[in-house]
Amino acid sequence: MKARPRFLLPNRLSFLRIVIGVILPFLLLWPTEKRAAESASFWWALGLFVFAAFTDFWDGWLARRHRLESPLGRILDPTADKVFILATMASFSAMGVYSYWVLVPFFFREIAVTFCRIAWLGQGLAVGAERAGKLKLGCQVASALFSFLYLAFPTAVAFYLN
């Protein structure tokens, strides 16, 4: 019987999403004299954001399709989602795109869910992301994309979409 690699491709993609989540605030908050959309770091941030959002879909698809699910992946994937989206949203708040108070409920929810997952892990359960959590992340990704759109094209329409 062939041994499975310890760090499977879906887990690597989740880990990559964490790395991107750490890099995004630096790119978005890079000091510049220009408005956000005129800086190269903004466009790099947008490209990395879209790539990271795609890896969220891709790692789950690979894990289910090729039966590469693992207890590590069930914890790593939702953790990567949290780092990736909350770092981006916090950066937008720091840029004044929306109030910090918009983030407070998100942060409290994510902290509570993470503590529950850690407690369940201590009981021998590895609970992964649920369908409702994926829908929530999809809405957050759409919101962040609208924020990128607003920063790139600051019009009334983009403001209301944001």
N, C-alpha and C positions, 0 to 999 in steps of 0.2 A: 504494500500500500504506500502510495506516495504521500510524503509529509506536506502539510500546508505551510506556506510561509507565515512567519509570525506577524509581520506587519503588512497586511493585505492591501491591495490597491485602493479599495474604498476608504480604508483607514488613512492611507497616505493622502488621499484627496481631502479628507476632513482635516488632517493636520495642516495641509497646505492652506486651507481656508482660515485656520487660526493664524498662520503666519501673515496672510493677506490682511486679516482683521487688525493685526498689530501695525502693519505698514500703512494702511489707509489713512489713519489720522495724521500721520506725518506728511503724507502727500496733500491731503486736503487743507491742512493748516500751515503749509509751507509759506513763510512770509514772502510777500511779493507786493510790488507797487501797483501791479495790474489788477483788474477785477478777476475773479476766480476763473472764468471761462477763457481768459486770455493767457493763462499760465499752462505750461506743459504738465506740471504736476497734477493739475485738475483733470486733464484728459487721461493721464496715467491712472489716476485714482478711479475714474469712471471705467476704464478698460479692466482694471483689476477687480472692481466691484462686479461688473457683468460676468467676468470669468469665474469669480468666487460663487456667484449665484448659480451659475451653470454647474459648477462642481458639486453643489448641494444636491441638485437633481441627479447628476451623473453617479455620485458615490452610492446613493440609495438604489438606483437602477442596477448598477453593477453588483451590489451586494445581494439583491433579491434574485436577479436573473442568473447569476453564476453561483448562487448559494455560498456567498462569502461573508455572510453575517457572522458577527462575533460579539461577545460581551463587551470588549473594548470599543467596538464600533457603535454599539448601542449607547454608550456614554460619550464617546468622542464626537459623534455627529451632532447631537444637540448642543454640546459645549461649543463646538466650532461655529454653529449657527449663532449662538449668543455672542461670542466674541466678535464675529464678523459684522453682525447687524447693529449691535449696541455701540461698538466703536465708531461705526459710520454715523449713526444717529447722534451720538454725543459730539462728534465733529461738526455736524450740521448745526447743532445747538450752539456750539462755541462760535460758529460763523454768523450766528444771528438769524439763521433760516427759520427757526422756530424756538419757542421757549424751552428752557430746561425742564419746566414742569410737565411738558409732554412726555419726557423720558421717565419721570419718577415712577409711574405705575408699571412701566415696562421693566425697569430695573428691579423693583420689589417682586414682581411676578417671577422674573428669571432667577432671582436669588432663592426664592421659596421653592421653585421647581427643582433647582440644582440641589438644595439641601435634601429634598425628598428623594431624589435619585441617589444621593450619597447614602442616605439611610437605607434605602432599599438594597443598594449594593452591599451594605454591611449585613443584610439578611440573606444574601445570596441571590438576589434578583437583579438583573440588569434590564431596566426598562428603557426602551428607546423612545424615539419621537412618535407621538400619536398623529393621527390625521389632522386633528384640530390644531396641533402645534405647527404642522407643515402649512396649513392654511394661514395661520397667523404670520408665519415667516414670509409666505408669499405676499401678504398684504404689506408687511414691513418693507420687503424688497421693492414692491411697486411704489410705496411712499418715498423710499430713498431715491428711486429713479426719477420720480417727479421733482424731488429736491435738486437732483443733478440738473434736470431740465430747467428748473427755475433759475439756478445759478448760471447756466449757459445762455439762457434766453429770458432775461428778466422782464417779461411782459405781464399784463394783467391776467391773461389766460393761464400762463405758467404759474402765477402766484396762486390762483384759485385751485388749480390742479394740485399744487404742492400742499 
